[in-house]
């Protein structure tokens, strides 16, 4: 089954909830428009790290964009992008908007991350915000931004406006990225039907009856599904397939 067709990548995928981003046809277009709109709203600098699978660490192929940051700091930061225990991962695990000035007091940091945060403050001040956004298909985005005159609270109206704009962009970005990166489903049509039955809470016997196949056939399909999705049981298979958009509840 072609996942692009299933996801509606040929135009029907543009939803009204995507707002001004519904007409974007490439992930890069989404980011460009988001940068334009947020800059017009007074954002002086922004970083976008996306899309990250839920509970996943920042990976080398993560989509990363910055603007407005000091070039010297950015060069140093880019050179140190690799490594475990990244401060970005810790902020994602924190799971809520946090002011730059509050990071060290609320999130446990090792000495390396404290040095990174201190250098960041030296270049860019302390009046900004980090904001995790949890989006469709179990993908998440990490924003970090500041306005020309600083941010005092995480619930300022202008902060919430940028967050809503970012959510619209995130939905469109994730859909377009998935269409580019996953041109085909790893599962056959029958395997998806079996997995759909599992996701609905049906027993193997009930699934066999519903699909008109033998119980041994269901066992065979499940073994194939586990192998293709690289999971060990039915629960993991359902979670993985939902995150990939292979089935829906």
DAMOMO-V877870 format. One record per helix or strand of 3 or more residues. SS is the DSSP state (H for helix, E for strand). FROM is the first residue (numbers start at 0). LEN is the number of residues. If there is no record, write none. Layout:
[[SS:FROM:LEN] [SS:FROM:LEN]]
This chain:
[[H:2:5] [H:15:6] [H:26:14] [E:42:11] [E:62:5] [H:70:9] [H:86:8] [H:99:7] [H:110:14] [E:128:6] [H:135:3] [E:138:9] [H:156:25] [H:188:11] [H:203:8] [H:214:15] [H:233:11]]
